[in-house]
């Protein structure tokens, strides 16, 4: 289904991790490869632009990292990004340019494209967030089903089995997630869509849609 393919959801010119997507069809296929990709990519980072602040942690010289933040290996944080007070970057994480990872936000095994904002009390696990996507305060991406079974992606009347027991969401470019919303495991959100605060999202939300609640989805009008 073309709507679920990488090119339909993500602008690959807006991430240092573009090559990880080149040999896959669906973006969730990269989830299990992020850690090993970081190790390989780090070998080619310009030494005049990145510091290896500890083993496996590569941070752009122009990034701002709060002293109270914890950044674990392996990880790459690109230029002009801000990691704020008490943020926790657990490892297997790539954070793009001009991003904000805010107070008490936690990242684990994920890729944030350029200009992503997860600024207040957010959890992003086993996921990909596209260019200029934004999480409202308290919104989270749940990455494990309650019964710990394999995560599948629902699209119309079809199910795509991912082979993953930990997979959160693929959030397309320019997506806005409202405060305290929850994206359930296996969620895919198309470009330029909006999710209302306090919503629970499951399955596929198409491009340029507004999810007001689980029963009301409308087209987005410019």
Protein Blocks (a to p, Z undefined) as FASTA:
>chain_A
ZZlpmklmpcfklcfklmmmmmcfblklmmmmmmmmmmmmmmmgcfklbccfbghiacdf
kbccdfkbccdddddddehiacdehiacebjpacdehiacdehiacehiaddehiacfbo
pacehiaddehiacdehiacdfbdfklpacdddehjbccdehiabdcbdcdehiacdehi
acdehiacdehiacdehiacehjddehiacfbfkbccdddZZ
